[in-house]
Amino acid sequence: QVQLVESGGGLVQAGGSLRLSCAASGRTFDLYAMGWFRQAPGTEREFVGISRKGGSTDYADSVKGRFTISRDNAKDTVYLQMDSLKPEDTAVYYCAAIRYGSGRYEYWGQGTQVTVSS
C-alpha cells in the first residue's frame, strides 16, 4: 500500500505562485509515476501533469509553460510548482500514483485547495 499526502495549497492572487507537495509513504519503491490532477466545482477531475520514475514529464496544454513537476527521490516527495496562476486554476489539486505493472492511478491523496483571486 502507498499513502499520499498533499500540502501547500492556499489563496494567491492572479499572477502569483504556489508550490504543492505530495509526500508518499509505504511501498514507494513500487511506484512508476506520480501525477497531479485537479477538480474545480461542478467539473470533472482533469489531468495536470505526470512525473515518471525515469525523469520524464508531461503536462496538460492548459498548464504547459506555467507549471513544473519535480521530485526528491530521497524524500519520496513530488512537487508541483505553479507560476503565473490564473483564476481558472482554482481547484482542489490531487496527487496520484501508478504502480509498476498497473497502468492506472491506484493511489490518491486527499487533495489540497488552491484558490486564485483576480
PyMOL commands that set and color helices and strands:
alter all, ss='L'
color gray80, all
select helices_A, chain A and resi 28-30+73-75+87-89
alter helices_A, ss='H'
color red, helices_A
select strands_A, chain A and resi 2-7+10-13+18-26+31-39+46-52+57-59+67-72+77-82+91-99+105-108+112-117
alter strands_A, ss='S'
color yellow, strands_A
deselect
rebuild
show_as cartoon
